[in-house]
Amino acid sequence: MSSKPKPEAITHWQKEQFLREFNDREEVFFLELAQRSISKGYPVCRDLYFFCYFSTLRFRFMTQIGHDARFSYVYAWGLKDLNDQISFYEKKLDKWKKEGHDE
């Protein structure tokens, strides 16, 4: 009998990373996003963590962007990379949600 794959659990390392990397404002953003995502039916798992993590980095990025044209190329590519990661994890979460995982 084969069992369906399950989403991976959030590890101690991710919990430590969250506490170490984000300031108070970013922690609130992360936690509110996680809460909204869970209420939409996404499972609590590593994919949710990374979805919120990269979304919070994008939040940081957008609040710190200056108007220095010399860095606009770097900002554009950085934002594209973050959006790609967010989209990747959101698709994984949608898959878990459709498969009925709520762990």
ChimeraX attribute file (.defattr): number of C-alpha atoms within 10 A of each C-alpha:
attribute: neighborCount
match mode: 1-to-1
recipient: residues
	/A:1	3
	/A:2	4
	/A:3	5
	/A:4	8
	/A:5	9
	/A:6	14
	/A:7	18
	/A:8	13
	/A:9	14
	/A:10	15
	/A:11	12
	/A:12	9
	/A:13	8
	/A:14	14
	/A:15	11
	/A:16	10
	/A:17	12
	/A:18	16
	/A:19	11
	/A:20	9
	/A:21	11
	/A:22	17
	/A:23	12
	/A:24	9
	/A:25	10
	/A:26	18
	/A:27	16
	/A:28	13
	/A:29	19
	/A:30	23
	/A:31	15
	/A:32	13
	/A:33	18
	/A:34	20
	/A:35	13
	/A:36	12
	/A:37	18
	/A:38	15
	/A:39	10
	/A:40	11
	/A:41	16
	/A:42	25
	/A:43	24
	/A:44	20
	/A:45	20
	/A:46	17
	/A:47	23
	/A:48	24
	/A:49	21
	/A:50	18
	/A:51	25
	/A:52	22
	/A:53	27
	/A:54	20
	/A:55	21
	/A:56	23
	/A:57	18
	/A:58	19
	/A:59	15
	/A:60	16
	/A:61	15
	/A:62	12
	/A:63	9
	/A:64	9
	/A:65	11
	/A:66	11
	/A:67	8
	/A:68	7
	/A:69	9
	/A:70	8
	/A:71	11
	/A:72	13
	/A:73	10
	/A:74	11
	/A:75	16
	/A:76	11
	/A:77	11
	/A:78	14
	/A:79	16
	/A:80	13
	/A:81	14
	/A:82	21
	/A:83	14
	/A:84	13
	/A:85	17
	/A:86	23
	/A:87	15
	/A:88	14
	/A:89	19
	/A:90	19
	/A:91	14
	/A:92	17
	/A:93	24
	/A:94	15
	/A:95	13
	/A:96	21
	/A:97	16
	/A:98	11
	/A:99	12
	/A:100	13
	/A:101	18
	/A:102	14
	/A:103	12
